[in-house]
Amino acid sequence: MVRNKRSRIVEEDLIEEIEEKVVEDPSCNPHKPVKITFEEITSAAYKIRSGVLNTPCIRSHLSALTGMDIYLKKDFLQQTGSFKERGARYAMLMLTPEQKQKGVIAASLGNHAQAVCYHGYLLGIPVTVVMPIIAPIMKIQKCREFNANVIMEGKNMDEAKKIAVALSKRERVDVHQWKFFEQVQDIDAVVVPTGGGGLLAGVTVAIKTLNPSIKVINTVSLDQYYRHMKLSKLSYNSLVTIGVESERCASYAKAIENNRPVLTTIEGTLADGLAVPLIGYNAWETSKSLVDKMVTVREEWIAVAILRFIENEKCVVEGAGACGLAAILAGQLDEFKGKKVDEKLLQVVLLLTGGNIDTTILGRCLERGLAADGRLVKCEVTVSDRPGGISELCKLIGSIGVSIKDVIHERAWVASDVFSVEVKVVCETRDYLHSMELRDLLSSRYKKVRFDKFPTKSGITTPTD
């Protein structure tokens, strides 16, 4: 890990202080949580209107494949590639001239840090960001490009935040993440990726304020919403708010289970932007009674969702932003599938919160997505070790249009006989059914065939799935 001089000073001077006592965020008091209001959301929207892009929310090509009318809020099109610019811009605009001169400090896994650095650069405000050592390389580099002081410290977001709060008390002003939702027209449900809970809090407050008759997720009915801050006529009963997070960083689900935010163990996840071990107390207090459903998704479905966005929408979305589609593909929102009101499919908005994903991670995501989708398979086949044995296997695989990606043969550990060789083959197929055809073909020709982790259920690939 590369550390600059500033980072070493932080480590030597602050770590001991942080370990000896609890470092608390003064604006996030668990005993006196603050609820965000609709008036604050609309006021913030007005103040930042000239400094943040109004990203499109358009109908997705995936609608026909999922059995619901999906709309994508493309916040990855922001200058820094995520929705975090709204909160960063607003926080900086609200600083006093003296605070602007002193500068700001923020803790972030990457997207919020980039947003603070970018708008600090535009507004001439000095910025320091504390990022945990697990932060993606691309996000770290982007922060440095905006002339920010980047401190790489802390094993996770919780430790990084403690360092940032300790620093802010000494010499700078802490920046907090204000997040809010830009409404779209005629929607039945909004699926919100959830990390620290701030975005979820803003979305639920906006929706519930505009439609007080909101009901739980089981009441699936159509509501006329509002667009560009203007109300429409209400014609149905309810609009649903759904939070979604990775099962490897399910801090909100843990908070629901304990009826309060609790420190959650975070494992490595494709949704690194959601890897926050503790839900914000203010966000929890604001959203806990307003969220209709909380869904946790498995990593393989996040990978499949990233793959679907690239193939069907021609857009690159990071793991956090892909969680909403992952929940749909995994069948966790089937209550919306195929349902109609006035002969129209129910409309579901997915918030694509960011597109900042390392190139190396993207490559792994695509491979894992193909494997989870049943389009990249690995098998072991025992064939004759006589001349032409492996060649015959390769020709058989190629005869049905399967592409061979890799071949490894093993002789020493074959227990059957000395005239056999075990061949491990990685193959790429057109779809799940094509993989099943390959499995059946090999099983009919060879006695010993084993597929490694062959999927029992593929992702949604056709409108009839």
C-alpha positions as CSV (number, residue, x, y, z in Angstrom):
1,M,0.0,0.0,0.0
2,V,1.3,3.4,-1.0
3,R,1.0,6.0,1.7
4,N,1.8,9.7,1.5
5,K,3.4,11.8,4.2
6,R,0.0,13.0,5.4
7,S,-1.2,9.4,5.8
8,R,1.8,8.5,8.0
9,I,1.1,11.5,10.2
10,V,-2.5,10.3,10.6
11,E,-1.5,6.8,11.5
12,E,1.1,7.9,14.1
13,D,-0.9,10.7,15.6
14,L,-4.5,9.5,15.5
15,I,-4.8,5.8,15.6
16,E,-3.9,5.7,19.3
17,E,-6.4,8.4,20.1
18,I,-9.1,6.5,18.1
19,E,-8.4,3.2,19.9
20,E,-8.5,4.8,23.4
21,K,-11.9,6.4,23.0
22,V,-15.0,6.2,20.9
23,V,-14.9,8.8,18.1
24,E,-18.4,10.0,17.4
25,D,-19.8,11.9,14.5
26,P,-21.3,15.1,16.1
27,S,-24.1,15.3,13.5
28,C,-25.0,11.6,13.8
29,N,-25.9,11.1,17.4
30,P,-27.6,7.7,18.1
31,H,-29.4,9.2,21.1
32,K,-30.7,12.2,19.2
33,P,-31.1,11.2,15.5
34,V,-32.3,13.8,13.0
35,K,-35.0,13.1,10.5
36,I,-34.7,14.6,7.0
37,T,-37.7,16.5,5.8
38,F,-39.3,16.9,2.4
39,E,-38.7,20.7,2.6
40,E,-35.0,20.1,3.0
41,I,-35.0,17.8,0.0
42,T,-36.8,20.3,-2.3
43,S,-34.6,23.2,-1.0
44,A,-31.4,21.2,-1.7
45,A,-32.7,20.3,-5.2
46,Y,-33.2,24.0,-6.0
47,K,-29.8,25.1,-4.7
48,I,-27.8,22.6,-6.7
49,R,-29.9,22.7,-9.9
50,S,-27.2,24.5,-11.9
51,G,-24.2,22.4,-10.7
52,V,-25.4,18.9,-11.1
53,L,-26.7,17.1,-14.2
54,N,-30.4,16.1,-14.5
55,T,-29.7,12.6,-15.5
56,P,-32.3,10.7,-17.7
57,C,-34.7,8.1,-16.5
58,I,-35.7,6.1,-19.5
59,R,-37.5,2.8,-20.3
60,S,-35.2,-0.2,-20.3
61,H,-34.7,-2.8,-23.1
62,L,-34.9,-5.3,-20.2
63,S,-38.6,-4.6,-19.7
64,A,-39.6,-7.4,-22.2
65,L,-37.3,-9.8,-20.5
66,T,-38.5,-9.3,-16.9
67,G,-42.3,-9.0,-17.2
68,M,-42.4,-5.5,-15.8
69,D,-42.0,-2.0,-17.2
70,I,-38.5,-1.0,-16.0
71,Y,-37.2,2.5,-16.0
72,L,-33.5,3.3,-15.4
73,K,-32.4,6.4,-13.5
74,K,-28.9,6.7,-15.0
75,D,-27.0,8.5,-12.3
76,F,-23.8,6.9,-13.5
77,L,-23.8,9.6,-16.2
78,Q,-22.9,12.3,-13.6
79,Q,-19.5,13.8,-14.1
80,T,-17.9,11.6,-11.4
81,G,-20.0,8.6,-12.3
82,S,-22.5,8.5,-9.4
83,F,-25.5,10.1,-7.6
84,K,-23.2,11.3,-4.8
85,E,-22.6,14.7,-6.5
86,R,-26.0,16.0,-5.3
87,G,-25.1,15.7,-1.6
88,A,-21.5,16.8,-2.1
89,R,-22.6,19.9,-4.0
90,Y,-25.2,20.9,-1.6
91,A,-23.0,20.4,1.5
92,M,-20.3,22.6,0.0
93,L,-22.7,25.3,-1.0
94,M,-24.0,25.5,2.5
95,L,-20.6,26.2,4.0
96,T,-19.7,29.7,5.3
97,P,-16.9,31.7,3.7
98,E,-14.7,30.8,6.6
99,Q,-15.5,27.1,6.4
100,K,-14.8,27.1,2.6
101,Q,-11.4,28.7,3.3
102,K,-10.5,26.0,5.9
103,G,-11.6,23.2,3.6
104,V,-13.5,20.0,4.1
105,I,-12.8,16.4,5.0
106,A,-14.9,13.3,4.1
107,A,-14.7,9.5,4.6
108,S,-15.8,7.4,1.7
109,L,-15.2,4.1,-0.2
110,G,-15.0,6.1,-3.4
111,N,-18.1,7.6,-5.0
112,H,-18.8,10.2,-2.3
113,A,-15.1,11.0,-2.2
114,Q,-14.9,11.6,-5.9
115,A,-18.0,13.9,-5.7
116,V,-16.5,15.9,-2.9
117,C,-13.2,16.2,-4.6
118,Y,-14.7,17.3,-7.9
119,H,-17.1,19.9,-6.5
120,G,-14.4,21.1,-4.1
121,Y,-12.1,21.6,-7.2
122,L,-14.9,23.5,-9.0
123,L,-15.7,25.7,-6.0
124,G,-12.1,26.3,-4.9
125,I,-12.5,24.5,-1.6
126,P,-9.6,22.4,-0.2
127,V,-10.6,18.8,0.2
128,T,-9.2,15.9,2.2
129,V,-10.7,12.4,1.8
130,V,-10.1,9.4,4.1
131,M,-10.5,6.2,2.1
132,P,-10.2,2.6,3.6
133,I,-7.6,0.4,2.1
134,I,-10.2,-1.7,0.3
135,A,-11.4,1.2,-1.8
136,P,-11.1,0.5,-5.6
137,I,-8.0,1.8,-7.3
138,M,-9.8,3.7,-10.0
139,K,-11.8,5.7,-7.4
140,I,-8.6,6.6,-5.5
141,Q,-6.9,7.8,-8.6
142,K,-9.8,10.0,-9.6
143,C,-9.8,11.8,-6.3
144,R,-6.1,12.6,-6.7
145,E,-6.8,14.0,-10.2
146,F,-8.9,16.7,-8.6
147,N,-5.9,17.8,-6.4
148,A,-7.4,16.3,-3.2
149,N,-5.4,15.2,-0.3
150,V,-6.1,11.4,-0.2
151,I,-5.5,9.5,3.0
152,M,-5.5,5.7,2.7
153,E,-6.3,4.4,6.2
154,G,-8.7,2.0,7.9
155,K,-9.6,-1.6,7.1
156,N,-13.2,-0.6,6.4
157,M,-15.6,2.3,6.1
158,D,-16.2,2.5,9.9
159,E,-12.5,2.9,10.7
160,A,-12.0,5.5,7.9
161,K,-14.9,7.5,9.2
162,K,-13.5,7.6,12.7
163,I,-10.2,9.0,11.3
164,A,-12.1,11.6,9.3
165,V,-14.2,12.7,12.3
166,A,-11.1,13.0,14.5
167,L,-9.3,15.1,11.8
168,S,-12.4,17.3,11.3
169,K,-12.4,18.1,15.0
170,R,-8.8,19.3,14.9
171,E,-8.7,21.5,11.8
172,R,-11.4,21.1,9.2
173,V,-15.2,20.9,8.6
174,D,-16.8,17.5,8.2
175,V,-18.9,16.9,5.1
176,H,-22.0,14.8,5.4
177,Q,-23.8,13.0,2.7
178,W,-27.2,14.6,1.9
179,K,-28.9,12.6,-0.8
180,F,-32.3,13.0,-2.5
181,F,-34.3,11.5,-5.2
182,E,-35.4,13.1,-8.5
183,Q,-38.9,12.0,-9.2
184,V,-40.1,10.3,-12.4
185,Q,-43.6,10.0,-13.8
186,D,-46.1,7.2,-13.4
187,I,-44.3,4.6,-11.3
188,D,-45.4,1.7,-9.1
189,A,-42.1,1.0,-7.3
190,V,-38.7,2.4,-6.7
191,V,-35.8,0.0,-6.0
192,V,-33.0,1.7,-4.0
193,P,-29.5,0.4,-3.5
194,T,-28.8,0.7,0.2
195,G,-25.4,1.2,1.9
196,G,-25.4,3.8,4.7
197,G,-29.1,4.4,4.1
198,G,-29.0,8.1,3.2
199,L,-30.3,7.7,-0.4
200,L,-33.1,5.3,0.9
201,A,-34.1,7.9,3.5
202,G,-34.3,10.7,0.9
203,V,-36.3,8.6,-1.5
204,T,-38.8,7.3,1.1
205,V,-39.4,10.8,2.5
206,A,-40.1,12.3,-1.0
207,I,-42.4,9.5,-2.0
208,K,-44.3,9.2,1.3
209,T,-44.8,13.0,1.5
210,L,-46.2,13.2,-2.0
211,N,-48.5,10.2,-1.4
212,P,-49.5,9.7,2.3
213,S,-51.6,6.6,1.4
214,I,-48.5,4.5,0.7
215,K,-49.0,0.9,1.7
216,V,-46.8,-2.1,2.2
217,I,-45.3,-4.0,-0.6
218,N,-48.1,-6.5,-0.8
219,T,-50.5,-3.8,-2.1
220,V,-49.3,-3.5,-5.6
221,S,-51.3,-0.8,-7.3
222,L,-50.7,2.2,-9.6
223,D,-50.1,5.7,-8.5
224,Q,-49.6,8.9,-10.5
225,Y,-46.4,10.5,-9.2
226,Y,-44.9,13.8,-10.0
227,R,-42.2,15.0,-12.3
228,H,-39.9,18.0,-12.2
229,M,-41.2,18.8,-8.7
230,K,-44.9,19.1,-9.9
231,L,-47.7,16.9,-8.5
232,S,-50.0,14.8,-10.7
233,K,-53.5,13.6,-10.0
234,L,-53.6,10.5,-7.8
235,S,-55.6,7.8,-9.5
236,Y,-54.7,4.7,-7.5
237,N,-53.7,3.7,-4.0
238,S,-50.0,3.1,-3.5
239,L,-46.4,3.4,-4.6
240,V,-43.8,1.0,-3.2
241,T,-40.3,1.7,-1.9
242,I,-37.9,-1.2,-1.9
243,G,-34.3,-1.2,-0.5
244,V,-31.8,-3.7,-1.9
245,E,-28.3,-4.6,-0.6
246,S,-25.8,-7.4,-1.0
247,E,-26.0,-10.3,1.4
248,R,-22.3,-9.8,2.1
249,C,-22.9,-6.3,3.4
250,A,-26.5,-6.5,4.7
251,S,-26.3,-3.7,7.3
252,Y,-29.9,-2.4,6.9
253,A,-31.3,-5.9,7.1
254,K,-29.3,-6.4,10.3
255,A,-30.7,-3.1,11.6
256,I,-34.3,-4.3,10.9
257,E,-33.5,-7.6,12.7
258,N,-32.3,-5.7,15.8
259,N,-34.6,-2.7,15.5
260,R,-31.6,-0.3,15.5
261,P,-28.3,0.2,13.6
262,V,-25.7,-2.4,14.6
263,L,-22.2,-2.9,13.5
264,T,-22.2,-5.6,10.7
265,T,-19.4,-7.7,9.5
266,I,-18.6,-6.8,5.9
267,E,-17.2,-9.4,3.5
268,G,-15.7,-8.7,0.1
269,T,-18.5,-7.8,-2.4
270,L,-19.0,-6.7,-6.0
271,A,-21.2,-4.0,-4.5
272,D,-18.3,-2.2,-2.8
273,G,-20.2,1.1,-2.8
274,L,-22.7,-0.5,-0.4
275,A,-20.1,-2.0,2.0
276,V,-21.0,0.2,5.0
277,P,-20.9,-1.7,8.3
278,L,-23.3,0.6,10.1
279,I,-26.4,2.3,8.9
280,G,-26.4,6.0,9.6
281,Y,-28.5,6.8,12.7
282,N,-30.2,9.7,11.0
283,A,-31.0,7.6,7.9
284,W,-32.4,4.8,10.0
285,E,-34.6,7.2,12.0
286,T,-35.9,8.7,8.8
287,S,-36.5,5.6,6.8
288,K,-37.3,2.7,9.2
289,S,-41.0,3.2,9.2
290,L,-41.3,4.2,5.5
291,V,-39.5,1.3,3.7
292,D,-42.0,-1.2,2.3
293,K,-39.5,-4.1,1.7
294,M,-35.8,-4.8,2.1
295,V,-34.2,-7.3,-0.2
296,T,-30.7,-8.9,0.1
297,V,-29.2,-10.3,-3.1
298,R,-26.5,-12.9,-3.7
299,E,-23.2,-12.0,-5.4
300,E,-23.8,-14.2,-8.5
301,W,-27.0,-12.3,-9.3
302,I,-25.1,-8.9,-9.0
303,A,-22.6,-10.3,-11.6
304,V,-25.4,-11.4,-13.9
305,A,-27.0,-8.0,-13.6
306,I,-23.8,-6.2,-14.5
307,L,-23.6,-8.5,-17.5
308,R,-27.2,-7.8,-18.5
309,F,-26.6,-4.0,-18.4
310,I,-23.7,-4.3,-20.7
311,E,-25.3,-6.6,-23.2
312,N,-28.8,-5.1,-23.2
313,E,-28.3,-1.5,-22.3
314,K,-24.7,-0.9,-23.5
315,C,-23.8,0.7,-20.2
316,V,-21.3,-0.1,-17.5
317,V,-22.8,-0.1,-14.0
318,E,-20.9,-0.9,-10.8
319,G,-22.1,-3.6,-8.4
320,A,-24.0,-1.3,-6.1
321,G,-26.0,0.2,-9.0
322,A,-26.8,-3.2,-10.4
323,C,-28.3,-4.6,-7.2
324,G,-31.9,-3.6,-8.2
325,L,-31.8,-5.6,-11.4
326,A,-30.1,-8.4,-9.5
327,A,-33.1,-8.6,-7.2
328,I,-35.5,-8.8,-10.2
329,L,-33.4,-11.5,-12.0
330,A,-33.2,-13.6,-8.8
331,G,-37.0,-13.6,-8.6
332,Q,-37.1,-11.6,-5.4
333,L,-39.6,-9.0,-6.9
334,D,-41.9,-11.5,-8.7
335,E,-44.9,-9.8,-7.1
336,F,-44.5,-7.2,-9.9
337,K,-43.9,-9.6,-12.7
338,G,-46.6,-9.8,-15.3
339,K,-49.0,-7.7,-13.3
340,K,-51.0,-5.1,-15.2
341,V,-53.2,-2.0,-14.4
342,D,-55.3,-0.6,-17.3
343,E,-53.6,-3.1,-19.6
344,K,-50.2,-1.7,-18.8
345,L,-47.4,-3.5,-17.0
346,L,-46.4,-2.2,-13.6
347,Q,-43.7,0.4,-13.8
348,V,-40.6,-0.1,-11.7
349,V,-37.7,2.4,-11.4
350,L,-34.2,1.2,-10.8
351,L,-31.7,3.7,-9.5
352,L,-28.4,3.1,-11.3
353,T,-26.4,4.9,-8.6
354,G,-22.9,4.6,-10.1
355,G,-20.7,3.3,-12.8
356,N,-17.2,3.4,-11.2
357,I,-15.9,-0.1,-11.5
358,D,-12.2,-1.1,-11.9
359,T,-11.4,-2.6,-15.3
360,T,-10.0,-5.7,-13.6
361,I,-13.0,-6.2,-11.4
362,L,-15.3,-5.7,-14.4
363,G,-13.6,-8.6,-16.2
364,R,-14.1,-10.8,-13.2
365,C,-17.7,-9.7,-13.0
366,L,-18.4,-10.6,-16.6
367,E,-16.8,-14.1,-16.2
368,R,-18.8,-14.7,-13.0
369,G,-21.9,-13.4,-14.6
370,L,-21.5,-15.8,-17.6
371,A,-20.8,-18.7,-15.3
372,A,-23.9,-17.9,-13.1
373,D,-25.9,-17.5,-16.3
374,G,-24.9,-21.0,-17.5
375,R,-23.0,-19.6,-20.4
376,L,-19.5,-20.3,-19.1
377,V,-19.1,-23.9,-17.9
378,K,-16.3,-26.1,-16.7
379,C,-16.3,-29.8,-17.1
380,E,-13.9,-32.8,-16.5
381,V,-14.0,-35.7,-19.0
382,T,-12.0,-38.9,-18.8
383,V,-10.9,-39.8,-22.3
384,S,-8.5,-42.3,-24.0
385,D,-4.9,-41.2,-23.8
386,R,-4.2,-42.8,-27.1
387,P,-3.5,-40.5,-30.1
388,G,-6.6,-38.6,-31.1
389,G,-8.4,-39.0,-27.8
390,I,-8.4,-35.3,-26.8
391,S,-8.8,-34.2,-30.4
392,E,-12.0,-36.3,-30.6
393,L,-13.4,-34.6,-27.5
394,C,-12.6,-31.1,-28.9
395,K,-14.3,-31.9,-32.2
396,L,-17.4,-33.2,-30.4
397,I,-17.7,-30.0,-28.4
398,G,-17.2,-27.9,-31.5
399,S,-19.8,-29.9,-33.4
400,I,-22.7,-28.2,-31.6
401,G,-21.2,-24.7,-31.8
402,V,-19.6,-24.5,-28.3
403,S,-16.4,-22.4,-28.0
404,I,-13.5,-23.9,-26.0
405,K,-11.8,-21.2,-23.8
406,D,-9.3,-23.4,-22.1
407,V,-8.1,-27.1,-22.0
408,I,-5.9,-28.8,-19.3
409,H,-5.2,-32.5,-19.3
410,E,-4.1,-34.5,-16.3
411,R,-2.5,-38.0,-16.3
412,A,-0.9,-38.6,-12.9
413,W,-4.0,-38.5,-10.8
414,V,-6.3,-40.6,-13.0
415,A,-7.2,-43.6,-10.9
416,S,-8.9,-45.7,-13.6
417,D,-6.1,-46.9,-15.8
418,V,-2.8,-45.7,-17.4
419,F,-4.4,-45.4,-20.8
420,S,-6.8,-42.7,-19.7
421,V,-6.4,-38.9,-19.3
422,E,-8.6,-36.5,-17.5
423,V,-9.3,-33.4,-19.5
424,K,-10.6,-30.2,-17.9
425,V,-12.4,-28.0,-20.4
426,V,-13.8,-24.4,-20.0
427,C,-16.4,-23.7,-22.6
428,E,-18.5,-20.8,-23.6
429,T,-22.1,-21.4,-24.8
430,R,-24.9,-19.3,-26.3
431,D,-27.2,-19.7,-23.3
432,Y,-28.3,-22.1,-20.5
433,L,-30.1,-24.5,-22.8
434,H,-27.0,-24.7,-25.0
435,S,-25.0,-25.7,-21.9
436,M,-27.5,-28.4,-21.1
437,E,-27.2,-29.7,-24.6
438,L,-23.4,-29.9,-24.1
439,R,-23.8,-31.7,-20.8
440,D,-26.2,-34.3,-22.4
441,L,-23.9,-34.8,-25.4
442,L,-20.8,-35.5,-23.3
443,S,-22.6,-37.7,-20.9
444,S,-23.9,-39.8,-23.8
445,R,-20.4,-40.3,-25.3
446,Y,-18.2,-40.7,-22.2
447,K,-18.5,-42.7,-19.0
448,K,-16.9,-40.2,-16.7
449,V,-18.1,-36.7,-17.1
450,R,-18.4,-34.1,-14.3
451,F,-19.5,-30.5,-14.6
452,D,-18.2,-28.1,-11.9
453,K,-20.9,-26.0,-10.3
454,F,-23.3,-26.4,-13.2
455,P,-26.1,-23.9,-12.5
456,T,-29.5,-25.2,-11.6
457,K,-31.3,-22.0,-12.6
458,S,-30.2,-19.5,-15.2
459,G,-30.9,-15.8,-15.2
460,I,-33.9,-14.4,-17.1
461,T,-32.9,-14.6,-20.8
462,T,-36.3,-14.8,-22.6
463,P,-39.6,-13.1,-22.0
464,T,-41.2,-16.5,-21.2
465,D,-38.8,-17.4,-18.4
